[in-house]
Amino acid sequence: MHDLLVRGGTVIDGTGSPAFVADVAITDGRVQAVGTGLGPARRELDADGCVVTPGWVDVHTHYDGQATWDPYLSPSTWHGVTTAIMGNCGVGFAPVKPDRREWLIKVMEGVEDIPGTVLSEGIEWEWETFPEYLDALDRRPKALDIGAQIPHSAVRAYVMGDRAIHHDEASPADLREMREIVREGLLAGAVGFSTGRTFLHKYDGRKYPPGTFATEDEVMSLGTVMAEVGHGAFQMTSNHPNMEQEMPWLTALAKHNQLPVLFNLQQTDEAPDVWKTILGLLNDAQTNQVPLFAGISGRPLGILFSWQSTLHPFIGVSAYKALGSLPFKEKLKKLRDPAIRAQILQEKTEHLDRRSATLFGNFHKIFPLAINGVAEYEPAPEHSVAAVARHTGREPLHIIYDWMMEKEGTAILYFPSFNYSNENLDHLHDLLQHEGTVNSLSDGGAHCGYICDVSMPTFMLTHWTRDRTRGAHLPLEWIVKRQTSDTARIYGLTDRGILKPGFKADINIIDMEKLQVHVPEMVFDLPAGGRRLVQRADGYVATLVAGEPIFLNGEATGALPGKLLRGGKIQGGKHA
């Protein structure tokens, strides 16, 4: 007698093999058998007409704070995520001395746009060291499995204090202490170590997080601890146009550790063809069996503009700033006033600094997110503000203002910041087929007020296997593999990501005909009434973690079978 039988679905098993119709039998949280005539079960789920896949393994999230109060890590579980890795980009909340807690919150607020008030109210500080942080996470109920990486900025600040904040070079004594903290965290179960070197990440105005300017010797010294311990992935966020400069030491680290080294790779307008050079270097790494990987997004990194978001073209205009403290309904009433509208639009060119001029002045890259009622992430050039302005003779900022006023002032505009230099996703079609790239960068839990890419796993299925109209598709089996077994292997999660006997029964049952992502919306459901952009989906019939349904037909079941992953503890296909 099996515990549960998923009956009659089209199984896409996560290996890339062709789909086939079969039942999936589950016992004690693991796949017992895949086939037909599997016998009785205490419970059955009808998957006729649906695809049955492993649960999604999302390797780039920022739920480091939210994991302490939200067992579902929403919205990720709304999109079939059953394993989430956090602590990316070198930022996180451990280790931390009591007098540095608010400072770490300030860093996370600046770098990842998670409101400080939310983190201050939501986090119950029960730790100082990284092992204590893991233990705190372990004690909390959770619907899905989570793994945590050791963040460089927190380690550096813990050891060096103000010297880390001022970007002093680490002394030999500093390095010894930091290495011991990394070792201690890995032995306690950290699944990796992360660092950030990008100039896009700032906090408290114009400050860069500790580690941004760390020497290669420092980063290598910390990264090689994973080889000494025997497990862990190294994750890095860097400056995309200059990525080629980082490749020699990243390659050396991967070759030395013989463990995965993962760096973010995006196409930027400043250097739109660097990705081609990086692919060549990844080819060399594969030839030489060096575990070097590029974490890529499946769509543009989209900045979302609305009257409720962190960023929009009028955010620095004094006439708009004067409305800043008003409740949204009152603000909207003012924005409808023709005199105030004219004043805001009149000031448009006088209050754009260099950054906002670049961001808000590229009118050929600003689009309505919803086109014909559907979120469109590969919009055609003719839908841009620039194209509409040319066609109608109207001023671009007038168009933006009016578009943002639609849907009772909640309409969202889309600025594909990265991965849209060619005004299509053809380069991602190439990147998504390369064995040296890994699906990443959904950023769940972060960028609450202006980015909402958490729906990436669902989008990968809808756009790339079914709905794309401006280029070639990719096989469903390939996309499933990329966000299950491929992502799992980066963090040594050899017990999941495949639907075969002995593997963990993390499963999605999906009605592909109904599968779609909704247009994002702003909600105010975080601690302290904090805002965040969320994006829902239709089509998930069931999501199972360890054989227990955590969602059925889009509704949470109340089951909380998730666990904290302890790096280095997976043996024989089972997580200790």
C-alpha positions in Angstrom: 0.0 0.0 0.0 1.6 3.3 -1.2 1.0 6.5 0.7 0.0 8.4 -2.4 -0.5 7.7 -6.1 -0.3 10.4 -8.8 -2.4 8.7 -11.5 -2.4 9.0 -15.2 -0.2 12.1 -15.8 2.3 12.8 -18.5 5.6 12.4 -16.6 8.5 14.7 -17.4 11.0 13.2 -15.1 13.7 16.0 -14.9 16.4 14.1 -16.9 15.5 15.6 -20.3 14.1 12.3 -21.5 10.9 12.3 -23.6 7.7 12.6 -21.7 5.6 9.5 -21.1 2.3 8.6 -19.5 2.6 6.9 -16.1 1.6 6.8 -12.5 3.9 7.9 -9.8 3.8 6.0 -6.5 5.0 7.6 -3.3 5.9 6.1 0.1 7.6 7.7 3.0 8.2 11.0 1.1 10.0 9.3 -1.8 9.2 8.1 -5.2 8.6 4.4 -4.9 7.8 3.6 -8.5 7.0 5.2 -11.8 4.9 3.1 -14.3 1.6 1.5 -14.6 -0.3 -1.1 -12.5 1.4 0.1 -9.4 -1.3 -1.1 -7.0 -3.4 0.6 -4.3 -2.6 3.8 -2.3 -4.1 5.5 0.7 -4.7 8.6 -1.4 -4.8 9.3 -5.1 -4.3 12.5 -7.1 -5.8 12.5 -10.6 -3.2 13.9 -13.1 -5.1 12.9 -16.3 -4.4 15.6 -18.9 -1.7 17.2 -16.8 2.1 17.1 -16.8 3.8 15.7 -13.7 7.3 17.1 -13.0 9.8 17.3 -10.1 9.3 20.4 -8.0 11.3 23.5 -9.0 14.7 24.1 -7.3 15.2 27.8 -7.2 18.9 28.7 -6.5 18.7 32.5 -6.4 16.4 33.9 -3.7 16.7 36.4 -0.9 14.3 35.0 1.7 16.9 35.3 4.5 14.6 37.4 6.6 11.2 36.2 5.3 12.1 32.6 6.1 11.9 33.5 9.8 8.2 34.5 9.6 6.7 33.0 6.4 6.6 29.2 6.1 5.5 29.3 2.5 8.1 31.8 1.2 5.4 33.3 -1.0 5.2 33.9 -3.8 7.7 31.2 -4.7 5.5 28.3 -3.7 2.7 29.8 -5.7 4.9 28.9 -8.7 5.8 25.4 -7.8 9.1 26.0 -6.0 9.8 23.2 -3.6 13.4 24.0 -2.8 14.8 27.5 -2.4 18.4 28.6 -1.9 19.0 32.0 -0.2 21.9 34.1 1.0 22.9 35.1 -2.6 24.9 38.2 -3.7 27.0 38.3 -0.5 24.1 39.7 1.7 22.3 38.1 4.6 21.7 38.2 8.3 24.5 36.0 9.9 26.9 36.2 11.5 25.9 39.4 13.3 26.8 41.1 16.5 23.8 42.5 18.4 24.8 46.1 17.7 25.1 45.4 14.0 21.6 44.0 13.4 20.0 47.3 12.2 23.0 47.9 10.0 22.6 44.5 8.3 18.9 45.4 7.8 20.0 48.7 6.2 22.3 46.8 3.8 19.5 44.4 2.8 17.1 47.2 2.4 19.4 49.1 0.1 20.8 46.2 -1.9 17.6 44.1 -2.3 14.8 46.7 -1.8 13.3 44.9 1.2 11.7 47.6 3.5 13.7 48.0 6.7 10.6 48.4 8.8 9.4 45.0 7.5 12.7 43.3 8.5 12.9 45.1 11.8 9.4 43.9 12.8 9.4 40.5 11.1 12.8 39.1 12.2 13.1 37.6 15.7 16.8 37.7 16.3 17.8 34.4 17.9 21.4 34.1 16.7 24.8 35.6 16.4 26.8 33.0 14.6 25.9 31.4 11.3 25.3 28.0 12.9 22.9 29.6 15.3 21.1 31.2 12.4 20.8 27.8 10.7 19.4 26.3 14.0 16.9 29.2 14.2 15.7 28.4 10.6 15.6 24.7 11.4 13.2 25.3 14.3 10.7 27.2 12.2 7.9 25.4 10.3 8.2 25.5 6.6 6.2 24.2 3.6 9.3 23.8 1.3 13.0 23.0 1.8 15.4 25.8 2.2 19.2 26.1 2.1 21.3 29.1 3.2 24.6 30.4 2.0 27.2 32.3 4.1 27.2 36.0 3.0 30.5 37.7 2.5 29.3 41.1 3.7 28.1 39.8 7.0 31.3 37.8 7.6 33.5 40.8 6.8 31.6 43.2 9.0 31.5 40.7 11.9 35.3 40.3 11.8 36.5 43.8 10.7 33.7 46.1 12.0 34.0 49.6 10.7 37.1 48.7 8.7 34.9 46.4 6.6 32.4 49.2 6.1 35.2 51.5 5.0 36.5 48.8 2.6 39.9 48.4 4.3 42.0 45.6 3.0 41.8 42.5 5.2 44.9 41.7 7.3 46.2 38.2 7.6 44.6 37.9 11.0 41.3 39.1 9.5 41.5 36.4 6.8 42.2 33.7 9.3 39.2 34.6 11.4 36.9 35.0 8.4 38.1 31.6 7.1 37.2 30.0 10.4 33.7 31.5 10.3 33.2 30.2 6.8 34.4 26.8 7.9 32.2 26.8 10.9 29.2 27.7 8.8 29.9 25.1 6.2 30.3 22.4 8.8 27.0 23.4 10.4 25.3 23.0 7.0 25.6 26.1 4.9 25.2 25.1 1.2 27.6 27.6 -0.1 29.3 31.0 0.2 28.3 34.1 -1.7 29.9 37.5 -2.5 28.9 40.6 -4.4 31.1 42.9 -6.4 28.6 44.8 -8.5 28.4 48.6 -8.4 24.6 48.4 -8.7 24.3 47.3 -5.1 24.3 50.2 -2.7 22.8 51.0 0.7 22.2 54.0 2.8 22.4 56.3 -0.2 25.6 55.7 -2.0 27.5 53.1 0.2 28.7 49.8 -1.2 28.4 46.6 0.9 31.5 45.2 2.5 33.2 42.8 0.1 32.5 44.8 -3.0 36.1 45.9 -3.2 37.7 42.9 -1.6 40.9 41.7 -3.2 41.0 38.5 -5.3 43.3 37.1 -2.6 40.6 37.6 0.0 37.8 36.1 -2.0 39.9 33.2 -3.1 41.0 32.6 0.4 37.4 32.4 1.6 36.2 30.4 -1.4 38.8 27.7 -1.0 37.5 26.8 2.4 34.8 24.8 0.6 37.4 22.6 -0.9 38.8 21.9 2.5 35.4 21.1 3.9 34.3 19.1 0.9 31.1 20.8 -0.1 29.5 24.0 -1.1 28.9 26.2 -4.1 30.5 29.6 -4.6 28.1 32.3 -5.8 29.1 35.8 -7.1 27.3 38.8 -8.4 29.5 41.1 -10.4 29.6 44.0 -12.9 28.2 42.4 -16.0 30.0 44.6 -18.6 33.4 43.8 -17.0 32.6 40.1 -16.4 35.5 39.0 -18.6 38.0 40.5 -16.1 36.7 38.2 -13.3 36.9 35.0 -15.2 40.6 34.0 -14.6 40.2 33.9 -10.8 36.8 32.4 -11.0 38.1 29.6 -13.2 41.1 29.1 -10.9 38.7 28.8 -7.9 36.5 26.3 -9.7 39.5 24.2 -10.8 41.0 24.2 -7.3 37.8 23.4 -5.5 36.3 21.0 -8.0 33.0 22.3 -6.7 30.6 24.6 -8.5 31.4 28.2 -9.0 28.4 30.2 -10.1 28.4 33.8 -11.3 25.6 35.9 -12.6 25.5 36.6 -16.4 23.3 39.3 -17.9 23.3 41.1 -21.2 23.7 44.8 -20.7 23.3 47.7 -23.2 26.9 48.9 -22.4 28.3 45.5 -23.5 25.6 43.6 -25.3 27.9 40.9 -26.7 30.1 40.0 -23.7 27.9 37.0 -23.1 29.3 35.4 -26.3 32.9 35.7 -24.9 31.8 34.2 -21.6 30.2 31.3 -23.4 33.5 30.6 -25.1 35.2 30.5 -21.7 32.5 28.2 -20.4 33.2 25.9 -23.3 36.8 25.8 -22.3 35.9 25.1 -18.7 33.6 22.2 -19.7 36.4 20.8 -22.0 38.7 20.8 -19.0 36.1 19.5 -16.6 36.1 22.7 -14.5 32.8 23.2 -12.7 32.2 26.8 -13.7 28.7 28.0 -14.4 26.8 31.2 -15.4 23.6 31.9 -13.6 21.2 33.3 -16.2 17.7 34.6 -16.2 15.0 33.3 -18.5 13.7 36.7 -19.3 14.8 40.4 -19.0 15.5 41.8 -15.6 12.4 43.9 -15.6 12.1 47.1 -13.7 8.4 47.8 -13.0 7.1 51.4 -12.9 3.9 52.4 -11.2 2.6 55.1 -8.9 3.1 52.6 -6.1 6.6 51.3 -7.0 10.0 52.4 -5.7 11.0 53.8 -9.1 9.2 55.7 -11.9 10.1 58.6 -14.1 8.5 61.2 -11.8 10.0 60.0 -8.5 12.4 62.9 -8.3 10.1 65.7 -9.5 9.4 68.2 -6.7 5.7 68.6 -7.6 5.3 64.8 -7.3 7.4 64.6 -4.2 5.1 67.1 -2.5 2.4 64.3 -2.7 4.6 61.7 -1.1 3.0 61.5 2.3 -0.6 61.2 1.1 -2.5 58.0 1.2 -2.7 56.4 -2.2 -6.3 57.3 -2.9 -5.7 60.9 -2.1 -2.5 61.0 -4.1 -4.3 59.5 -7.0 -7.0 62.2 -6.8 -4.2 64.8 -6.9 -2.6 63.1 -9.9 -5.8 63.3 -11.8 -5.9 67.1 -11.3 -4.9 68.7 -14.7 -3.0 71.5 -13.0 -0.9 69.1 -10.9 -0.4 66.8 -14.0 0.9 69.8 -16.0 3.2 70.9 -13.2 4.7 67.4 -12.8 5.2 67.1 -16.6 6.6 70.6 -16.9 9.4 69.9 -14.4 10.4 66.6 -16.1 13.8 67.6 -17.5 15.0 69.6 -14.6 15.1 66.9 -12.0 16.6 63.9 -13.8 20.0 63.0 -12.4 22.5 60.9 -14.4 21.2 57.6 -13.2 17.5 58.4 -13.6 18.1 60.1 -17.0 19.6 56.8 -18.2 16.8 54.7 -16.7 13.8 56.9 -17.4 15.0 58.4 -20.7 15.3 55.2 -22.8 11.8 55.5 -24.1 12.3 52.7 -26.6 12.7 50.3 -23.7 9.6 51.4 -21.7 6.4 49.3 -22.4 3.0 48.7 -20.9 3.5 45.4 -19.0 0.0 44.1 -19.8 -0.6 43.9 -23.6 -4.1 42.6 -24.4 -4.5 41.8 -20.7 -1.5 39.5 -20.6 1.9 40.1 -19.0 4.3 40.4 -22.0 8.0 40.0 -21.3 9.2 40.0 -24.9 7.3 43.0 -26.2 7.6 44.2 -29.8 9.3 47.5 -30.5 6.1 49.0 -31.8 4.6 48.8 -28.3 7.2 51.0 -26.7 6.7 54.6 -25.5 9.1 55.8 -28.2 7.1 54.1 -30.9 3.8 55.4 -29.7 5.2 58.9 -29.4 6.4 58.8 -33.0 3.1 57.5 -34.1 0.9 59.9 -32.2 3.1 63.0 -32.0 2.7 63.1 -28.2 5.5 63.7 -25.6 6.9 60.4 -24.2 6.5 61.4 -20.6 2.9 62.4 -21.2 2.3 58.9 -22.5 4.0 57.4 -19.5 1.9 59.5 -17.1 -1.3 58.5 -18.7 -0.5 54.8 -18.9 0.4 54.8 -15.2 -3.0 56.3 -14.5 -4.9 53.4 -16.0 -6.5 50.6 -13.9 -7.3 53.2 -11.2 -3.7 54.2 -11.0 -2.3 50.7 -10.5 -1.2 50.0 -14.1 2.4 48.8 -14.4 5.0 49.8 -17.0 7.9 47.5 -17.9 11.5 48.5 -18.4 13.6 45.5 -19.5 16.9 46.7 -18.0 19.1 43.7 -18.8 18.7 41.1 -21.5 16.9 43.3 -24.0 19.6 45.1 -25.9 18.5 43.5 -29.2 14.8 44.1 -28.4 14.2 40.3 -28.4 15.2 37.2 -26.4 17.1 35.4 -29.1 20.3 35.5 -27.1 18.6 33.9 -24.1 17.4 31.1 -26.5 21.1 30.4 -27.1 22.1 30.7 -23.4 19.3 28.5 -22.3 20.7 25.6 -24.4 24.2 25.8 -23.0 25.3 23.2 -20.5 27.4 25.7 -18.7 24.5 28.0 -17.8 22.1 27.5 -14.9 18.6 28.9 -14.5 18.8 31.6 -11.7 18.0 35.2 -10.7 14.3 34.9 -9.8 15.2 37.0 -6.7 12.3 35.7 -4.7 11.8 37.8 -1.5 13.8 40.8 -2.9 13.2 44.0 -4.9 9.8 44.3 -3.3 9.0 47.6 -4.9 10.2 47.5 -8.5 11.1 43.9 -9.7 8.9 40.8 -9.7 10.7 38.0 -11.4 9.7 35.3 -8.8 7.3 33.9 -11.4 10.3 32.8 -13.5 9.7 29.0 -13.2 6.2 29.3 -14.5 7.2 31.8 -17.2 9.9 29.3 -18.4 7.1 26.9 -19.2 4.5 29.2 -20.7 6.9 31.4 -22.7 9.6 29.2 -23.9 7.7 26.0 -24.5 4.3 27.3 -25.7 3.5 31.0 -26.1 6.6 32.7 -27.6 5.6 34.4 -30.9 8.8 36.3 -31.7 11.2 33.4 -32.0 11.9 29.7 -31.5 10.6 27.6 -28.7 12.4 25.1 -26.5 11.3 21.6 -25.6 9.3 21.2 -22.4 11.5 18.4 -21.2 14.6 20.6 -21.5 13.0 23.5 -19.6 11.9 21.1 -16.8 15.4 19.6 -16.6 16.9 23.1 -16.3 14.9 24.0 -13.2 15.0 20.7 -11.4 17.9 18.3 -11.7 20.3 20.9 -13.2 19.7 23.5 -10.5 19.7 20.8 -7.8 23.2 19.5 -8.8 24.8 22.9 -8.3 24.2 22.7 -4.6 24.8 19.0 -4.3 21.1 18.2 -3.8 21.4 14.7 -5.4 18.3 13.5 -3.7 15.8 15.6 -5.7 15.0 17.0 -9.1 14.3 13.6 -10.8 11.1 11.5 -10.8 12.7 8.1 -10.3 12.5 5.5 -7.5 14.5 6.6 -4.4 14.3 10.4 -5.2 12.5 12.8 -3.0 8.8 13.2 -3.9 8.8 16.9 -4.6 6.3 17.1 -7.4 4.3 19.6 -9.5 1.1 18.5 -11.3 0.4 21.1 -13.9 -2.5 21.7 -16.3 -0.5 23.2 -19.2 -3.6 24.4 -21.0 -4.5 26.6 -18.1 -0.9 27.5 -17.0 -0.4 31.3 -17.1 1.2 34.0 -15.1 -0.9 36.9 -13.9 0.1 40.5 -14.2 2.0 41.5 -11.0 0.2 43.6 -8.4 1.3 45.6 -5.4 0.1 44.2 -2.0 0.7 45.4 1.5 0.9 42.1 3.4 4.4 42.1 4.9 5.1 42.8 8.6 4.4 46.4 9.5 2.1 46.6 6.5 5.1 46.6 4.1 4.5 46.5 0.4 5.7 44.0 -2.2 5.0 43.1 -5.8 3.5 39.7 -6.2 2.6 37.6 -9.2 0.1 34.8 -9.1 -0.3 31.9 -11.5 -3.1 29.6 -12.8 -2.6 26.0 -13.8 -0.8 24.4 -10.8 -3.1 21.5 -9.8 -0.9 20.4 -7.0 2.5 21.0 -5.5 4.0 18.2 -3.3 6.9 18.4 -0.9 8.2 15.0 0.4 5.0 13.5 -0.9 2.6 15.8 0.9 0.5 18.3 -1.0 1.3 21.8 0.2 -0.9 23.4 -2.5 -4.0 22.0 -4.2 -5.6 24.0 -7.0 -3.8 27.2 -5.9 -4.8 26.9 -2.2 -2.5 26.1 0.7 -3.3 22.9 2.4 -1.7 23.7 5.7 0.8 20.9 5.5 4.3 22.0 6.4 6.7 19.2 5.5 9.7 21.4 4.5 13.1 21.1 6.1 16.3 23.1 6.4 18.9 21.6 4.1 22.2 21.0 5.7 25.0 21.1 3.2 27.2 18.1 3.1 24.6 15.9 4.8 23.1 14.3 1.6 24.2 10.7 1.3 22.9 7.8 -0.8 20.1 10.0 -2.3 18.7 10.9 1.1 19.1 14.1 3.1 20.3 13.4 6.6 
